[in-house]
């Protein structure tokens, strides 16, 4: 049995669905993309404001062509209809390429390439998810890394992945660490 078939068999054994309502698309840049990801002019202050006005939170997802963990995140975590619906209802995901050249306007007004933006925030691994406060005022005067309310690096198991989004959505970071949150009983679990 091929490695891919063993992986898919393992996923099915876990009871995870094979596909969500919409499949990820492999773009010309070599990155998988969910059809519901944020379409943006890459102006983060505008994206944050618009996201807040829609009652959602902004997350930046860093990926790299050929990254096996990025692919797994799309084909496992985002493939779960419950997880995708939860994230889609509460977040706007802006996908960036860690070595990309597109120009991004940072929250402080600085315009730089995706690659330089990643360097500015110390993003070194893919996939990396950065979560930001829901209002721009919370970012004023903070250094880049201090602007984030949460950062997730690497592939995260499906349940912890969904619960990490819930942690941000519920502002759990104001009460406890992500580690404490993930150790606490989730919905439908006994405490």
Rosetta blueprint (number, residue, H / E / L):
1 X L
2 X L
3 X H
4 X H
5 X H
6 X H
7 X H
8 X H
9 X H
10 X H
11 X H
12 X H
13 X H
14 X L
15 X L
16 X L
17 X L
18 X L
19 X L
20 X L
21 X L
22 X L
23 X L
24 X L
25 X E
26 X E
27 X L
28 X L
29 X L
30 X L
31 X L
32 X E
33 X E
34 X L
35 X L
36 X L
37 X L
38 X L
39 X L
40 X L
41 X L
42 X L
43 X E
44 X H
45 X H
46 X H
47 X H
48 X H
49 X H
50 X H
51 X H
52 X H
53 X H
54 X L
55 X L
56 X L
57 X E
58 X E
59 X E
60 X E
61 X E
62 X E
63 X E
64 X L
65 X L
66 X L
67 X L
68 X H
69 X H
70 X H
71 X H
72 X H
73 X H
74 X H
75 X H
76 X H
77 X H
78 X L
79 X L
80 X L
81 X H
82 X H
83 X H
84 X H
85 X H
86 X H
87 X H
88 X H
89 X H
90 X H
91 X E
92 X E
93 X E
94 X E
95 X E
96 X E
97 X E
98 X L
99 X L
100 X L
101 X L
102 X L
103 X E
104 X E
105 X E
106 X L
107 X L
108 X L
109 X L
110 X L
111 X E
112 X E
113 X E
114 X H
115 X H
116 X H
117 X H
118 X H
119 X H
120 X H
121 X L
122 X L
123 X L
124 X L
125 X L
126 X L
127 X L
128 X E
129 X E
130 X E
131 X E
132 X E
133 X L
134 X L
135 X L
136 X H
137 X H
138 X H
139 X H
140 X L
141 X L
142 X L
143 X L
144 X H
145 X H
146 X H
147 X H
148 X E
149 X E
150 X E
151 X E
152 X E
153 X E
154 X L
155 X L
156 X L
157 X L
158 X H
159 X H
160 X H
161 X H
162 X H
163 X H
164 X H
165 X H
166 X H
167 X H
168 X H
169 X H
170 X L
171 X L
172 X H
173 X H
174 X H
175 X L
176 X L
177 X L
178 X H
179 X H
180 X H
181 X H
182 X H
183 X H
184 X L
185 X L
186 X L
187 X L
188 X L
189 X L
190 X L
191 X L
